[in-house]
């Protein structure tokens, strides 16, 4: 496993990170015992970075992850969670107020069974854009509340996450320099879309570490096919399905190519998060990342995707 510096935080993250959203049964119903074993498997095989959120499974992911973390030494992992996006009884909610951000951090620590969070993120800042105060509220209220928790020693570093990199850039430009220490962006450094690469210079100029997520573009780049709920337009789904079929013909699963591609820009991207509550899948993906990538196949797959490269969709 390769380990990379996360901006100026001093943290060294495994090239491949464990996204704990699956522990919340976000993609499919899981057995808790299997999910906990997936966490142990990840850490036993070189992964040291775990990312979660109270939103995933409406607190279930943090609760299940906490059962695993209580059995582990705290120095074995770097832990990231989030504030701002929540849910209960099947209803999604958003609250980016300073008061809710502070209380959310303590609630997460209780569920996770820890007394310190390495990275606290404002979750999917684009949703605040439609709320009173817009994105400026993130810069002027949410982030300062998290910085205060950092001063108090409750959290180590402060970050922001979003699907749209433009929003990440805007918040950084409208925040006090040094406030945002890391960003997490998803579905924009993958086989079908490398938009994140266009922003790396900006993040590096500000000393901000970069975390990539969803190397499979939320299932677009998968042998299982795109899930029904996926927000991508049909033409993009069809193009990725053709690419997956071509990879099958070559005996090289598109899942393998996708995760290898997304982890290939080291060290500019500190870590790429994938999510699985299946220990066998965890081992499989670690093995994929440790093998050399077929660059010729990358070129062929991107040609198949063709004019659907860089096609975007809205968050949901």
N, C-alpha and C positions, 0 to 999 in steps of 0.2 A: 504494500500500500504506500502511496505517495502522500506526503503531508505538506501543506502550503500555508504560508502566512496569510492571515486575514487582515489586509490593510495594515493599519498601525496599531491594531489591538494587542499585538503580542501573542494572540492565539494562533496555534497551528492546527489546521483542520485536515482530516483525511480527505483525500481527493474525491472519494465517494462518501456521501453522508446518508444517514438513516432518517427518512421522513416518516414520522409516526402517525400520519393521517389514517393509514390503514387500520391502526389499532382502534380507531373510532368506528369501524365498520362503514367507512365512507364509501368504499367501492363494493364491498360484499360483506355479508355476515361472517364474523370470525369467532373462533374459540379463543377465549382469553389465554389459556395455557399455551396455545400455539403462538399467539402474538408475543407473549412474554419470552418464549424461547427464541423468537425471531430477533428480539433485542439482544439477548445473550449471544446469539450466533453472530450478529453484526459486530459486537464489541470483541468477541473472541477471535475474530478474523481481520482485525486491523482498523475497523471503522471507529472513530472516536467522537463523531459529531452527530447529535440527535436534535431534530427540529420537530416542534409540536405546536398546538394552539388550542385554546379553550373552545374554539369554533368547531374543531374536528370531532364529529360525532356528538356535538353539543356536550362537551366535557368528558365524553367517554374515553377519547384517546389519551388525554392527560391522566385520567384515572387508571387506565390499564398500564400506561407507561410507568406511572408511579409505583405500581406493584412490582414492576421489574427493577426500577431504580433503587427501591428500598433494600434490594438484595445485592447491590453493587457498591464498591468503594467510589466515593464522589470524585476522586481524581482520575477515574477511568474514562470520563466522557466530558465533552463540552455540550452544554444544554442551552437550547434556544426555544423560547416560546413567544407569545404575542398578546397584544391588547387591541381592542377596538371592534372586533368582530365576534359575535356570540350567537347563541341560540338555545332555545328551551322548548320542549314538547313539540318538536318539529317546526318551530317558527324561528327564522333567522332574525337577528337584531344587530344593530350597530350603535356604538356609543364611544365617541372619541374624546369625551370630556376628561379633564385632568383628574377629577375625583374618581371616575370609573376606571381610568387607567391604573391609578394607584391601588384601588381595591382589587382589581383584576390580578395584579401581580401577586398579591398575598394569597388570593384564592388559588391561583395556579401553583404556587409553592406548596400549599397544603395538599392539593391533589397529587402533586408530583413527589411529595415527601422530601423536599429539599429546603435548605434555608438560604439559598443563593442561586441566582440565575445568571449564567454567563452572558447571554445576549437576549435583550428584550426588544421586540420589534413592534412597530405600529403595523397592524395587519391590513393589507389591501387598501391603501390610502385612497384609491379612486372612489370608494364608496362615500367618503366624507365630502367629495367634490359636489355631490348632490344634496348635501345637508347644510343647514345654516352655518355660515362662516367659511364654507368651501375648504379647499386645501390649506388655506392660510391658518385655519384652526389647528391643523397638524403641526405646523411650524411654530405657532405662537402659544399653543396650550398643551397639546398631547406630548410633544417631544420635551418641552421644559419639565413636565411632571416626571418623565422617565429619567431625565438628567438629574433631577433632585434625588430620585431613588438611587442613582449611581453614586451621588455624593454621600448618601447614607450607607453605602456598602451593601445594599440589597441586591443590586444587579451590577454586572461588570461592564457591559457595553450596550450601546443603543443603536438600533437599526430601523429600517423601514422596508416594507415589502409591497409589491404590486405586480399585476400582469403588464401594465403599461409602463415602459421605462421612462417615457416623457414625464409621467407624474413623479417618479422618483427624482429625476433631475430638477423639476420645479420645486419640490419641497426642500431639496438640498440648497438650491440657490436662494431660497427665502428663509433659511434657518441660519442661526449663528454658526460660523465656521467651526468645525470640530464636533458639532452636536451629533450628526449622523456619522456613525463609524462603520456601518456595513449596510449593504442592500441585499435583498433577496428578490430575484426576478424569475419568473417561470415561463416555460414554453417559448423562450426567445433565444436559447442557444441549443438548438436541436437540429436534426437532419433537414427539416423543412423550413427552418427560420433561424437565422443567426443575427437578428436585429440587435441583441445585447452587445455584440462585438463593437457596434458603432458607438457605444456609450462608455466603453472601458477606459478610454483616454480621459474622459471627464471625471470618472470616479477615481482613477489613479491620481489625477491632478489634485484632488481634494483628500487624498490619503484614505479613501474609503474602500473597504474590502468588498468583494463580490461573491455572492452565493447564487448558484444556478439551481433550478428545480425543474422537475418533470421532463426528464430526457426523452420520455416516450410521448410527449405532447398530450398528456392526459389520455393516452390510449390510441391516438392516431397512428403511432408507429409501433404497432403491436400485431403479433400473429393472431391474437384473439379477435381483432377487429375493433372498430370504434364503437364505444358504448352509445346507446340511444340518446343519453342525456348530453352528449358532447355538443358544445355550442358552435363548432366549426361549420362553415357552409358545406353543402353537399359536394361541390366540385373538388374541394380540398380533401374531404373524406375519401372520395373515389380515387383521387390521385395517390393518396397514401396506401389505399388498399391494393392498387396496382403495384406499387413499390414493394409492399409486403409479399405479394405473390411472386414477384421476380426474385426476391431474396430467398424465398422457400425453394424456388427452382435451383438456386445456386448452393443450397444446403447451408445457408448462412442466415439464421433468423434475423429479421429486421430489429427485434428487441436487442440483440447482441450488437448490431451495428450502431443502433441509436445510442445506447449507453456508452459505447466506446467513443463515439463522436463527441458526445456532450462532455466527456471528461478529458478531451484531448488538447484543451487550450491552457494547460498548466504553465506557469503558476498564476496567470492573470485571473483565472476564476479559481477561487480557493477550494470550493467544494461543490459537487453536484448532488442534489438530493433525489433519491428514489424512495418509493414506499412499497413495502410488502410485509404482510403479517405471516408469511410462510417461510420458515427457516430454510427450506430447500431453495426457494427463489432468491433469498438473500445470498446464499452461497454461490448460486449460479451467476448472479450479477457481479459479485466480487471477482469471480473467475473471469468473466467477460472483460472486465476493466483491466485485469492483469495480463491480457493477451494483446498482441499487436493488432491494430486495425487494418482492414483491407481498404486502402485509399482508392483503389480503382472502383471498388463496389460503391463507395460513397459517391463518386462522380456519376456513376450510372444511375443510382437511386435518385439523386437530385435532378438528373435529366428527365427521369420518369415523372417526378413531381412537377417539373416544368414550370409553367406560368402560375402554378399554385404555391410556389415558393414565396414566403413572406406574407401570404394571405393571413389576415388577422381576424380576431373575433372579440366580443366584449366579455368581460368577467361575469360570473353568475353566482 
